[in-house]
Amino acid sequence: MLKGKIAIVTGGTRGIGYAIVEKYLENHATVILCGSRQETADKAVAQLKAKNPDWPVEGIAPDLGDYAAVKAAFDGVLERYGRIDILVNNAGMSSAEPLSAYTPELFRKVMALNVDAAFYCIRAVYDAMAAQGSGCILNTSSMVSRHGQPSGVAYPTSKFAVNGMTLSLARELGPKGIRVNAVAPGVTNTDMMKAVPDSVIQPLIQSIPLRRIGEPEDLANAFLFLASDAASYITGEIIHVGGQARS
C-alpha cells in the first residue's frame, strides 16, 4: 500500500509508533524513525532488521524541541532519498498530576513536545511536500481530545491543539496536494498500560462495546490506511480508534 513512499515517524521506537513503523515497512515504504536518543533509535532499527534484514529503515534522533535540529535532520532525509511523502507526528508525553500539583514548567514541557514539536516537524517537511505537490501528514491525537480527563490538564489541552492544527492545516495545505489527518487512540495496550492494575483495566474494558482495549496494531492499521492512496480523498479528519462509537 505504500510502495515507493518515504516516511518519517517520530516517537517510532516503541508502542504505537513502533507498530506504525513496522506496518509501513510491511507495506513497502522506506521509513526513517525518530527516537528521543540515538541509542534507542538504533535499538529499534536493530529489532526491525532482525525481523527482516531487507527492510529499508534507519533511525535518527534530532531534538524535536529545536526547530533548527529538526530541519537539519529532515533536510538530510530529503538529500538521501529525494523526497518526503509521509510525516507521522507520534512523539508525545502525558502526565496525570492534579491542578494543585501542576507546575508551569510541567505544563510547558508537555505542550512543547505534543504541540510545538509537531509544528516544527510539519514546518520542516512543508517545503519539500509543497514542491512535490503531494504529501501526507498524520498527527497522533487522543480520545481525551473529545472528553478531557479528570487530571493532568496539559495532555488533553495539547491534544485539542493537535486537532486544531490538523483541521486548519488540512484547509491550508489541501490546494497544494498535502493531506492532513489525525488518529485519536482510545485505551491502548502500550508500556504505559502495563503499569495499570487489572482492577482498573477490567472496568475500562467493560465500558468499551468491543470489550477489549486496543492493540498498537489497531492504531497502526488506521495510520496505514490514511497514509495510503486508498485515503486520497480524505483530509481534515480526526479518526477515533477506541472500540466504541463517538458520543
PyMOL commands that set and color helices and strands:
alter all, ss='L'
color gray80, all
select helices_A, chain A and resi 15-26+38-51+67-81+99-101+104-132+144-147+154-176+191-194+198-207+216-227+229-231
alter helices_A, ss='H'
color red, helices_A
select strands_A, chain A and resi 6-10+30-34+57-60+86-89+135-140+178-185+238-241
alter strands_A, ss='S'
color yellow, strands_A
deselect
rebuild
show_as cartoon
